[in-house]
Amino acid sequence: MPGLYLAGLLVSLVGMTVLDARFRLFFWRAPWRAAAVTVVGVAFFLVWDVLGVALGIFFIGPQNLLTGVLLAPDVPLEELFFLLLLCYTTMNLTGFVRPLVARRVRRADRGRA
């Protein structure tokens, strides 16, 4: 069923957005900084993908779940959304874990004093 993978990626991105909005993890904390980080991250991984394709490391496998739209040779449209999800998930996780680590460090510092 063409487009099923893209649909799954979009559902996952909506889920990440809901979590971000609820807990103010990334875009809802600092939208301009989040946009810059996301653009840089996605661009980095797209360059990585293009280099991997050029070296013959990456290629498109079975395409029955893909839309068939290519951004570049052997780089499907779904790759862009996957990279967006990868970066968004990583930054949401960072936004969630950072306060927990900071709290633990503060407790440890108080215990030493």
Backbone torsions as a table, in degrees:
resi	resn	phi	psi	omega
1	MET	NA	101.7	-178.2
2	PRO	-57.9	137.7	177.8
3	GLY	91.4	-5.7	-177.6
4	LEU	-65.9	-40.2	179.2
5	TYR	-64.3	-43.2	177.9
6	LEU	-62.2	-41.3	178.2
7	ALA	-61.5	-42.6	177.7
8	GLY	-62.8	-40.4	177.6
9	LEU	-64.4	-41.4	179.5
10	LEU	-66.0	-40.6	176.1
11	VAL	-61.3	-42.1	178.7
12	SER	-64.9	-40.2	177.2
13	LEU	-64.0	-38.6	176.2
14	VAL	-62.9	-42.5	177.4
15	GLY	-60.5	-43.5	177.8
16	MET	-63.2	-38.2	179.2
17	THR	-65.8	-41.9	178.4
18	VAL	-62.3	-45.1	177.9
19	LEU	-62.2	-42.2	179.6
20	ASP	-61.8	-46.5	-178.9
21	ALA	-65.4	-41.3	-177.6
22	ARG	-66.3	-43.2	-174.1
23	PHE	-107.9	5.0	179.6
24	ARG	49.3	60.4	-173.1
25	LEU	-91.0	-37.5	-170.6
26	PHE	-142.0	-81.5	-178.8
27	PHE	-66.3	-35.0	-178.8
28	TRP	-79.2	-8.7	176.7
29	ARG	-92.6	-47.2	-177.6
30	ALA	-149.7	85.8	-171.7
31	PRO	-59.7	-42.5	-177.7
32	TRP	-68.4	-43.4	178.5
33	ARG	-64.5	-41.3	179.3
34	ALA	-63.3	-41.5	179.0
35	ALA	-63.0	-42.8	-179.9
36	ALA	-64.3	-45.1	179.5
37	VAL	-62.1	-42.1	-179.1
38	THR	-65.7	-44.6	179.5
39	VAL	-62.2	-45.2	179.8
40	VAL	-63.8	-44.4	180.0
41	GLY	-62.6	-48.0	-179.5
42	VAL	-64.9	-42.4	178.7
43	ALA	-61.3	-43.3	178.3
44	PHE	-57.7	-48.6	-177.5
45	PHE	-72.1	-28.5	174.0
46	LEU	-67.1	-41.6	175.4
47	VAL	-62.0	-43.3	176.2
48	TRP	-55.1	-46.8	-180.0
49	ASP	-62.8	-45.0	-179.2
50	VAL	-62.7	-41.9	176.5
51	LEU	-64.2	-40.9	177.7
52	GLY	-62.2	-39.4	177.1
53	VAL	-66.4	-44.6	-179.0
54	ALA	-61.7	-33.1	179.5
55	LEU	-86.3	-1.4	179.2
56	GLY	79.2	14.3	-179.8
57	ILE	-84.0	-42.6	-178.7
58	PHE	-103.9	143.9	175.8
59	PHE	-158.6	162.2	178.7
60	ILE	-83.4	129.1	176.5
61	GLY	-89.4	-146.6	178.0
62	PRO	-56.5	135.3	-172.1
63	GLN	-110.6	19.7	-175.6
64	ASN	-69.5	-16.6	178.2
65	LEU	-104.6	-6.7	-177.6
66	LEU	-91.7	159.1	179.4
67	THR	-75.2	-24.3	-176.9
68	GLY	93.7	-3.3	178.3
69	VAL	-82.6	127.9	-179.5
70	LEU	-111.0	135.3	174.5
71	LEU	-83.1	-32.7	178.0
72	ALA	-155.2	169.8	177.5
73	PRO	-55.6	126.5	180.0
74	ASP	62.6	21.4	173.7
75	VAL	-124.7	96.9	-176.9
76	PRO	-75.1	160.0	176.9
77	LEU	-53.3	-38.8	-178.1
78	GLU	-60.4	-26.1	179.5
79	GLU	-63.0	-39.0	178.1
80	LEU	-60.4	-45.6	179.8
81	PHE	-70.3	-33.9	175.4
82	PHE	-64.0	-44.5	-179.8
83	LEU	-65.9	-37.3	175.3
84	LEU	-62.1	-44.7	177.9
85	LEU	-64.0	-41.7	179.1
86	LEU	-59.5	-49.2	-179.5
87	CYS	-66.4	-42.8	-178.6
88	TYR	-64.6	-44.2	178.7
89	THR	-62.4	-44.0	179.7
90	THR	-61.7	-44.3	-177.9
91	MET	-72.9	-35.2	174.0
92	ASN	-62.8	-43.0	178.6
93	LEU	-63.0	-41.7	177.3
94	THR	-62.3	-43.8	178.5
95	GLY	-64.3	-28.6	178.5
96	PHE	-79.7	-42.0	-174.2
97	VAL	-79.1	-35.2	-175.3
98	ARG	-53.3	-49.2	179.1
99	PRO	-64.6	-33.0	178.6
100	LEU	-65.1	-43.6	178.8
101	VAL	-66.2	-42.9	179.8
102	ALA	-61.4	-41.2	178.4
103	ARG	-63.4	-42.2	179.6
104	ARG	-65.7	-38.9	178.1
105	VAL	-65.2	-42.8	178.1
106	ARG	-60.5	-43.1	178.2
107	ARG	-62.2	-42.3	179.6
108	ALA	-64.9	-39.0	178.6
109	ASP	-66.2	-39.1	177.4
110	ARG	-66.0	-35.2	179.1
111	GLY	-67.1	-28.3	179.9
112	ARG	-82.2	-24.6	-175.5
113	ALA	-76.6	NA	NA
